[in-house]
Amino acid sequence: MIGPSIEIKGTVTGDEDLVIQGKVEGTVDLGAHEVTVGESGKVNADITARTVRIDGEVSGDIRGIEKVLISKSGNVRGNITAPRMTLEDGAIFKGAIDMDPGEPAAKVSLASKAADSKSEAPELDLKSG
């Protein structure tokens, strides 16, 4: 646990679940475990974990291997990639959500840029599918 009076700058890794009540800047990478940002937690970092629960504030991209949950007290500014996503009533979220883990974000980005570069392609074709 990272307590309310603790501030960390850098990369956080490990082999156990983590509860963040303090401040973290940098990267949180606990791919096989659970990360919870408590109500007093303020995270300015990208987070990767099996399960991510946000009760506090996060500014950064979130990748949940299994799921991401933003509770009613959660505030997230960043993109989320996860096969399952829960956004409780009252939660604050600004960003994009990608719930198709079968297609890597890099492929989507490249396909999108290729489609945008073809001026003869109608706009409807870019948004369908």
C-alpha positions as CSV (number, residue, x, y, z in Angstrom):
1,M,0.0,0.0,0.0
2,I,1.1,3.5,-0.8
3,G,-0.3,5.6,2.0
4,P,-1.8,9.1,1.8
5,S,1.4,10.9,2.8
6,I,3.6,9.0,0.4
7,E,4.8,10.4,-3.0
8,I,6.5,8.3,-5.6
9,K,8.1,9.4,-8.9
10,G,9.3,6.7,-11.2
11,T,8.3,3.2,-12.2
12,V,6.3,1.0,-9.8
13,T,6.5,-2.8,-10.4
14,G,6.0,-5.9,-8.3
15,D,4.4,-9.3,-7.7
16,E,1.5,-8.4,-5.5
17,D,-1.7,-6.3,-5.5
18,L,-1.3,-2.6,-4.8
19,V,-3.5,0.1,-3.2
20,I,-2.5,3.7,-3.9
21,Q,-3.8,6.3,-1.4
22,G,-0.9,8.7,-2.0
23,K,0.6,10.3,-5.1
24,V,2.4,8.5,-7.9
25,E,4.0,9.9,-11.0
26,G,5.5,7.8,-13.8
27,T,4.5,4.2,-14.6
28,V,2.6,1.5,-12.6
29,D,3.2,-1.9,-14.1
30,L,1.7,-4.9,-12.2
31,G,0.4,-6.9,-15.2
32,A,-0.6,-10.0,-13.2
33,H,-2.1,-8.3,-10.2
34,E,-4.7,-5.8,-9.1
35,V,-4.2,-2.0,-8.8
36,T,-6.6,0.1,-6.8
37,V,-6.4,3.9,-6.7
38,G,-8.1,4.8,-3.4
39,E,-10.3,7.9,-2.9
40,S,-7.3,10.0,-1.7
41,G,-5.0,8.6,-4.4
42,K,-3.7,10.9,-7.1
43,V,-1.9,9.2,-10.0
44,N,-0.2,10.9,-12.9
45,A,1.0,7.7,-14.6
46,D,0.1,5.0,-17.1
47,I,-1.2,1.9,-15.3
48,T,-1.1,-1.7,-16.5
49,A,-2.6,-4.4,-14.3
50,R,-4.8,-7.5,-14.5
51,T,-7.6,-5.5,-12.8
52,V,-7.7,-1.8,-12.2
53,R,-10.1,-0.1,-9.9
54,I,-10.2,3.7,-9.7
55,D,-11.8,5.4,-6.7
56,G,-9.5,8.5,-6.8
57,E,-7.9,10.5,-9.6
58,V,-5.9,9.2,-12.5
59,S,-4.3,11.2,-15.4
60,G,-2.8,8.7,-17.8
61,D,-3.6,5.6,-19.9
62,I,-5.0,2.5,-18.2
63,R,-4.6,-1.0,-19.5
64,G,-6.6,-3.7,-17.7
65,I,-5.8,-7.3,-18.8
66,E,-9.1,-8.5,-17.4
67,K,-11.1,-5.4,-16.5
68,V,-11.2,-1.7,-15.5
69,L,-13.7,-0.3,-13.0
70,I,-14.2,3.4,-12.4
71,S,-16.3,4.0,-9.2
72,K,-18.7,6.8,-8.6
73,S,-15.8,8.8,-6.8
74,G,-13.3,8.0,-9.6
75,N,-11.9,10.7,-12.0
76,V,-10.0,9.5,-15.1
77,R,-8.3,11.5,-17.8
78,G,-6.8,9.1,-20.3
79,N,-7.4,6.2,-22.6
80,I,-8.6,2.8,-21.4
81,T,-7.9,-0.6,-23.0
82,A,-9.6,-3.6,-21.4
83,P,-11.9,-6.4,-22.5
84,R,-14.4,-5.4,-19.7
85,M,-15.1,-1.9,-18.5
86,T,-17.4,-0.6,-15.7
87,L,-18.2,3.1,-15.3
88,E,-20.3,3.7,-12.3
89,D,-23.0,6.4,-12.2
90,G,-21.3,9.7,-11.1
91,A,-17.8,8.7,-12.3
92,I,-15.8,11.3,-14.3
93,F,-14.1,10.1,-17.4
94,K,-12.5,11.9,-20.4
95,G,-10.7,9.8,-23.0
96,A,-11.3,6.8,-25.2
97,I,-12.2,3.2,-24.4
98,D,-10.9,0.3,-26.5
99,M,-12.8,-3.0,-25.5
100,D,-11.5,-5.1,-28.4
101,P,-8.2,-6.6,-27.1
102,G,-8.1,-9.0,-30.1
103,E,-7.0,-6.1,-32.3
104,P,-3.9,-4.3,-31.1
105,A,-4.1,-0.5,-30.9
106,A,-1.2,-0.1,-33.3
107,K,-3.1,-1.9,-36.0
108,V,-6.2,0.3,-35.5
109,S,-4.1,3.4,-35.5
110,L,-2.3,2.4,-38.8
111,A,-5.6,1.4,-40.4
112,S,-7.1,4.7,-39.4
113,K,-4.2,6.7,-40.8
114,A,-4.3,4.7,-44.1
115,A,-8.0,5.4,-44.4
116,D,-7.6,9.1,-43.7
117,S,-4.9,9.4,-46.3
118,K,-7.3,8.2,-49.1
119,S,-9.2,11.3,-50.0
120,E,-11.5,9.4,-52.3
121,A,-12.8,7.3,-49.5
122,P,-16.2,8.5,-48.3
123,E,-16.5,9.4,-44.6
124,L,-19.2,6.8,-44.1
125,D,-16.7,4.0,-45.0
126,L,-14.3,5.2,-42.3
127,K,-16.8,5.0,-39.5
128,S,-18.5,1.7,-40.5
129,G,-17.3,-1.6,-39.3
